[in-house]
Amino acid sequence: MAEKSGLTQSTISSWYRKDILPSIPSLTKICDAFGITLSQFFLENNDNTVLLNENQLELLEAASKLDAAQYANLINFLKSL
């Protein structure tokens, strides 16, 4: 988590050792590292609802404008990655 977020391991470790809550800027770095929003981080998701981040929404919006052949090509391309 430290490597992905740019936070130091000692900072993250001190949260656990000292029972300290991270600051909002630190939480933002963690969320960015894992591709989620702060809203998604704090969401209590008991109904298996899938929440999408901005990049995922942008991809879905673009995909919705494709015809069937273009969509199939996009899916095949994504699967090849």
DSSP file (Angstrom, degrees, kcal/mol; ACC not computed):
  #  RESIDUE AA STRUCTURE BP1 BP2  ACC     N-H-->O    O-->H-N    N-H-->O    O-->H-N    TCO  KAPPA ALPHA  PHI   PSI    X-CA   Y-CA   Z-CA
    1    1 A M     >        0   0    0      0, 0.0     4,-2.4     0, 0.0     6,-0.4   0.000 360.0 360.0 360.0 -39.3    0.0    0.0    0.0
    2    2 A A  H  >> +     0   0    0      1,-0.2     4,-2.0     2,-0.2     5,-0.5   0.935 360.0  47.3 -61.5 -45.8    2.9    2.4    0.8
    3    3 A E  H  45S+     0   0    0      1,-0.2    -1,-0.2     2,-0.2     5,-0.0   0.920 115.4  44.5 -62.7 -44.6    4.5    1.9   -2.6
    4    4 A K  H  45S+     0   0    0      1,-0.2    -1,-0.2     2,-0.1    -2,-0.2   0.850 120.2  40.0 -69.0 -35.0    1.2    2.3   -4.5
    5    5 A S  H  <5S-     0   0    0     -4,-2.4    -1,-0.2     2,-0.2    -2,-0.2   0.682 101.5-124.0 -91.6 -18.1    0.1    5.4   -2.5
    6    6 A G  T  <5 +     0   0    0     -4,-2.0     2,-0.2     1,-0.4    -3,-0.2   0.499  69.7 128.4  84.4   3.1    3.4    7.2   -2.1
    7    7 A L      < -     0   0    0     -5,-0.5    -1,-0.4    -6,-0.4    -2,-0.2  -0.589  65.0-105.0 -86.3 154.4    2.9    7.2    1.6
    8    8 A T     >  -     0   0    0     -2,-0.2     4,-1.9     1,-0.1     5,-0.2  -0.476  17.9-125.7 -79.3 152.6    5.8    5.9    3.8
    9    9 A Q  H  > S+     0   0    0      1,-0.2     4,-2.8     2,-0.2     5,-0.2   0.857 111.9  57.2 -63.1 -34.1    5.6    2.6    5.5
   10   10 A S  H  > S+     0   0    0      2,-0.2     4,-2.3     1,-0.2    -1,-0.2   0.872 104.6  51.6 -66.7 -34.7    6.3    4.2    8.8
   11   11 A T  H  > S+     0   0    0      2,-0.2     4,-1.3     1,-0.2    -2,-0.2   0.953 113.7  42.9 -63.9 -49.1    3.3    6.5    8.4
   12   12 A I  H  X S+     0   0    0     -4,-1.9     4,-1.2     1,-0.2     3,-0.3   0.911 114.0  51.8 -64.3 -42.4    0.9    3.6    7.6
   13   13 A S  H  X S+     0   0    0     -4,-2.8     4,-2.8     1,-0.2     3,-0.2   0.888 105.2  55.7 -61.3 -40.0    2.5    1.5   10.4
   14   14 A S  H  X S+     0   0    0     -4,-2.3     4,-2.5     1,-0.2     6,-0.4   0.822  99.4  60.8 -66.0 -29.5    2.0    4.4   12.9
   15   15 A W  H  <>S+     0   0    0     -4,-1.3     5,-1.8    -3,-0.3     4,-0.4   0.926 112.7  38.1 -59.8 -43.0   -1.7    4.5   12.1
   16   16 A Y  H ><5S+     0   0    0     -4,-1.2     3,-0.5    -3,-0.2    -2,-0.2   0.935 118.6  46.6 -73.8 -47.5   -2.0    0.9   13.3
   17   17 A R  H 3<5S+     0   0    0     -4,-2.8    -2,-0.2     1,-0.2    -3,-0.2   0.895 123.6  32.7 -63.6 -41.2    0.4    1.1   16.2
   18   18 A K  T 3<5S-     0   0    0     -4,-2.5    -1,-0.2    -5,-0.2    -2,-0.2   0.366 105.1-121.8 -99.5   4.2   -1.0    4.3   17.7
   19   19 A D  T < 5 +     0   0    0     -3,-0.5     2,-0.4    -4,-0.4    -3,-0.2   0.934  57.2 158.3  53.3  50.6   -4.6    3.7   16.6
   20   20 A I      < -     0   0    0     -5,-1.8    -1,-0.2    -6,-0.4    -2,-0.1  -0.841  41.1-127.9-106.7 140.4   -4.6    6.9   14.6
   21   21 A L        -     0   0    0     -2,-0.4    -5,-0.0     1,-0.1     2,-0.0  -0.706  30.5-115.2 -84.0 137.0   -7.0    7.7   11.8
   22   22 A P        -     0   0    0      0, 0.0    -1,-0.1     0, 0.0     2,-0.0  -0.317  32.2-106.0 -67.7 155.2   -5.4    8.8    8.5
   23   23 A S     >  -     0   0    0      1,-0.1     4,-2.6     4,-0.0     5,-0.2  -0.314  30.1-106.8 -74.3 163.7   -6.0   12.3    7.3
   24   24 A I  H  > S+     0   0    0      1,-0.2     4,-2.7     2,-0.2     5,-0.2   0.920 121.2  53.2 -59.9 -45.0   -8.3   12.9    4.3
   25   25 A P  H  > S+     0   0    0      0, 0.0     4,-1.8     0, 0.0    -1,-0.2   0.892 110.8  47.9 -58.5 -36.7   -5.3   13.7    2.0
   26   26 A S  H  > S+     0   0    0      2,-0.2     4,-2.0     1,-0.2    -2,-0.2   0.918 111.4  49.2 -68.7 -42.3   -3.7   10.4    3.0
   27   27 A L  H  X S+     0   0    0     -4,-2.6     4,-2.9     1,-0.2     5,-0.2   0.885 108.1  55.2 -62.0 -37.8   -7.0    8.5    2.4
   28   28 A T  H  X S+     0   0    0     -4,-2.7     4,-2.8     1,-0.2    -1,-0.2   0.910 106.8  50.1 -61.5 -42.2   -7.2   10.3   -1.0
   29   29 A K  H  X S+     0   0    0     -4,-1.8     4,-2.1     2,-0.2    -1,-0.2   0.901 111.9  48.0 -62.6 -41.0   -3.7    9.0   -1.9
   30   30 A I  H  X S+     0   0    0     -4,-2.0     4,-1.5     2,-0.2    -2,-0.2   0.931 112.6  47.9 -65.4 -45.5   -4.7    5.4   -0.9
   31   31 A C  H  <>S+     0   0    0     -4,-2.9     5,-2.6     1,-0.2     4,-0.5   0.921 111.3  50.6 -61.7 -44.2   -8.0    5.6   -2.9
   32   32 A D  H ><5S+     0   0    0     -4,-2.8     3,-1.0     1,-0.2    -1,-0.2   0.899 107.1  55.0 -59.7 -40.6   -6.1    6.9   -5.9
   33   33 A A  H 3<5S+     0   0    0     -4,-2.1    -1,-0.2     1,-0.3    -2,-0.2   0.833 114.8  39.0 -62.7 -32.7   -3.6    4.1   -5.6
   34   34 A F  T 3<5S-     0   0    0     -4,-1.5    -1,-0.3    -3,-0.3    -2,-0.2   0.319 114.3-113.7-103.1   7.7   -6.4    1.5   -5.7
   35   35 A G  T < 5S+     0   0    0     -3,-1.0     2,-0.3    -4,-0.5    -3,-0.2   0.823  75.4 117.1  69.6  33.0   -8.5    3.3   -8.3
   36   36 A I      < -     0   0    0     -5,-2.6    -1,-0.2    -6,-0.1     2,-0.2  -0.873  60.0-118.9-126.7 163.6  -11.5    4.1   -6.1
   37   37 A T     >  -     0   0    0     -2,-0.3     4,-2.1    -3,-0.1     5,-0.1  -0.525  29.5-110.4 -93.0 165.2  -13.1    7.3   -4.9
   38   38 A L  H  > S+     0   0    0      1,-0.2     4,-2.1     2,-0.2     5,-0.2   0.876 120.6  57.2 -60.6 -36.3  -13.4    8.5   -1.3
   39   39 A S  H  > S+     0   0    0      1,-0.2     4,-1.0     2,-0.2    -1,-0.2   0.921 107.4  46.7 -60.4 -43.8  -17.1    7.9   -1.6
   40   40 A Q  H  4 S+     0   0    0      1,-0.2     3,-0.3     2,-0.2    -1,-0.2   0.881 109.2  55.8 -65.9 -37.4  -16.5    4.3   -2.6
   41   41 A F  H  < S+     0   0    0     -4,-2.1    -1,-0.2     1,-0.2    -2,-0.2   0.906 114.4  38.3 -60.5 -42.7  -14.0    3.9    0.3
   42   42 A F  H  < S+     0   0    0     -4,-2.1    -1,-0.2    -5,-0.1    -2,-0.2   0.546  90.3 115.4 -88.9  -7.4  -16.6    5.0    2.9
   43   43 A L     <  -     0   0    0     -4,-1.0     2,-1.0    -3,-0.3    -3,-0.0  -0.416  60.0-143.6 -68.0 131.7  -19.6    3.2    1.3
   44   44 A E        -     0   0    0     -2,-0.2     2,-1.0     1,-0.0     3,-0.2  -0.853  22.4-168.8 -92.0 104.0  -21.2    0.5    3.4
   45   45 A N        +     0   0    0     -2,-1.0     3,-0.3     1,-0.2    -2,-0.0  -0.742  28.7 147.0-104.7  88.0  -22.1   -1.8    0.6
   46   46 A N        +     0   0    0     -2,-1.0    -1,-0.2     1,-0.2    -2,-0.0   0.498  67.8  59.7 -97.3  -5.6  -24.3   -4.5    1.9
   47   47 A D  S    S-     0   0    0     -3,-0.2    -1,-0.2     2,-0.1    -2,-0.1   0.209 107.7-112.9-110.9  16.8  -26.4   -5.0   -1.2
   48   48 A N        +     0   0    0     -3,-0.3     2,-0.2     1,-0.2    -2,-0.1   0.722  56.7 165.5  61.1  24.6  -23.6   -6.0   -3.7
   49   49 A T        -     0   0    0      1,-0.1     2,-0.6     2,-0.0    -1,-0.2  -0.521  32.6-135.3 -69.2 135.7  -24.0   -2.8   -5.7
   50   50 A V        -     0   0    0     -2,-0.2     2,-0.4     2,-0.0    -1,-0.1  -0.847  17.9-161.5 -96.3 123.5  -21.1   -2.2   -8.0
   51   51 A L        -     0   0    0     -2,-0.6     2,-0.3   -11,-0.0   -11,-0.0  -0.871   7.0-148.1-105.2 138.2  -19.9    1.4   -8.0
   52   52 A L        -     0   0    0     -2,-0.4     2,-0.1   -16,-0.0   -16,-0.0  -0.799   6.5-133.6-107.8 145.6  -17.8    2.7  -10.8
   53   53 A N     >  -     0   0    0     -2,-0.3     4,-2.4   -18,-0.2     5,-0.2  -0.326  39.9 -91.7 -85.0 177.7  -15.1    5.3  -10.8
   54   54 A E  H  > S+     0   0    0      1,-0.2     4,-2.3     2,-0.2     5,-0.2   0.869 125.3  51.5 -61.1 -39.3  -14.8    8.1  -13.3
   55   55 A N  H  > S+     0   0    0      2,-0.2     4,-2.2     1,-0.2    -1,-0.2   0.902 110.8  48.2 -64.8 -40.9  -12.6    6.2  -15.7
   56   56 A Q  H  > S+     0   0    0      2,-0.2     4,-2.3     1,-0.2    -2,-0.2   0.901 111.4  49.9 -66.8 -40.3  -15.0    3.2  -15.7
   57   57 A L  H  X S+     0   0    0     -4,-2.4     4,-2.5     2,-0.2    -2,-0.2   0.904 109.9  51.4 -63.6 -40.7  -18.0    5.4  -16.3
   58   58 A E  H  X S+     0   0    0     -4,-2.3     4,-2.3    -5,-0.2    -2,-0.2   0.907 110.0  49.6 -62.2 -42.0  -16.1    7.1  -19.2
   59   59 A L  H  X S+     0   0    0     -4,-2.2     4,-2.6     2,-0.2    -2,-0.2   0.914 111.6  48.2 -63.5 -43.5  -15.3    3.7  -20.7
   60   60 A L  H  X S+     0   0    0     -4,-2.3     4,-2.0     2,-0.2    -2,-0.2   0.898 110.4  51.7 -64.8 -39.9  -18.9    2.6  -20.5
   61   61 A E  H  < S+     0   0    0     -4,-2.5     4,-0.5     2,-0.2    -1,-0.2   0.928 112.6  45.1 -62.5 -44.6  -20.2    5.8  -22.0
   62   62 A A  H >< S+     0   0    0     -4,-2.3     3,-1.2     1,-0.2     4,-0.2   0.912 112.5  51.8 -65.2 -41.6  -17.9    5.5  -25.0
   63   63 A A  H >< S+     0   0    0     -4,-2.6     3,-1.5     1,-0.3    -1,-0.2   0.828 100.0  63.2 -65.1 -31.5  -18.7    1.8  -25.4
   64   64 A S  T 3< S+     0   0    0     -4,-2.0    -1,-0.3     1,-0.3    -2,-0.2   0.689  98.3  56.8 -67.9 -16.1  -22.4    2.5  -25.4
   65   65 A K  T <  S+     0   0    0     -3,-1.2    -1,-0.3    -4,-0.5     2,-0.2   0.457  88.6  98.7 -92.8  -2.2  -22.0    4.6  -28.6
   66   66 A L  S <  S-     0   0    0     -3,-1.5     2,-0.1    -4,-0.2    -3,-0.0  -0.536  73.2-122.4 -86.2 150.6  -20.4    1.7  -30.5
   67   67 A D     >  -     0   0    0     -2,-0.2     4,-2.7     1,-0.1     5,-0.2  -0.330  41.5 -91.2 -79.1 175.9  -22.3   -0.6  -33.0
   68   68 A A  H  > S+     0   0    0      1,-0.2     4,-2.3     2,-0.2     5,-0.2   0.877 125.9  47.1 -59.6 -42.4  -22.3   -4.3  -32.3
   69   69 A A  H  > S+     0   0    0      2,-0.2     4,-2.2     1,-0.2    -1,-0.2   0.918 113.5  47.9 -67.4 -43.0  -19.2   -5.1  -34.4
   70   70 A Q  H  > S+     0   0    0      2,-0.2     4,-2.4     1,-0.2    -2,-0.2   0.903 111.6  51.0 -63.4 -40.4  -17.2   -2.2  -32.8
   71   71 A Y  H  X S+     0   0    0     -4,-2.7     4,-2.6     2,-0.2    -2,-0.2   0.921 109.3  50.2 -63.5 -44.0  -18.3   -3.4  -29.4
   72   72 A A  H  X S+     0   0    0     -4,-2.3     4,-2.4     1,-0.2    -1,-0.2   0.903 110.9  50.0 -61.1 -41.2  -17.2   -6.9  -30.1
   73   73 A N  H  X S+     0   0    0     -4,-2.2     4,-2.4     2,-0.2    -1,-0.2   0.901 109.9  50.7 -63.7 -40.8  -13.8   -5.7  -31.3
   74   74 A L  H  X S+     0   0    0     -4,-2.4     4,-2.8     2,-0.2    -2,-0.2   0.930 110.4  48.8 -62.5 -45.9  -13.4   -3.6  -28.2
   75   75 A I  H  X S+     0   0    0     -4,-2.6     4,-2.3     1,-0.2    -2,-0.2   0.922 112.1  48.8 -60.4 -45.4  -14.2   -6.6  -26.0
   76   76 A N  H  X S+     0   0    0     -4,-2.4     4,-1.2     1,-0.2    -1,-0.2   0.894 111.8  50.0 -62.2 -40.1  -11.7   -8.7  -27.9
   77   77 A F  H  X S+     0   0    0     -4,-2.4     4,-0.6     2,-0.2     3,-0.4   0.939 111.2  47.9 -63.0 -47.4   -9.1   -6.0  -27.6
   78   78 A L  H >< S+     0   0    0     -4,-2.8     3,-1.0     1,-0.2    -2,-0.2   0.882 109.5  53.1 -63.1 -38.1   -9.6   -5.6  -23.8
   79   79 A K  H 3< S+     0   0    0     -4,-2.3    -1,-0.2     1,-0.2    -2,-0.2   0.790 103.6  58.4 -66.8 -26.7   -9.4   -9.4  -23.3
   80   80 A S  H 3<        0   0    0     -4,-1.2    -1,-0.2    -3,-0.4    -2,-0.2   0.637 360.0 360.0 -78.2 -13.2   -6.1   -9.5  -25.2
   81   81 A L    <<        0   0    0     -3,-1.0    -1,-0.2    -4,-0.6    -2,-0.1   0.488 360.0 360.0 -76.1 360.0   -4.5   -7.0  -22.7
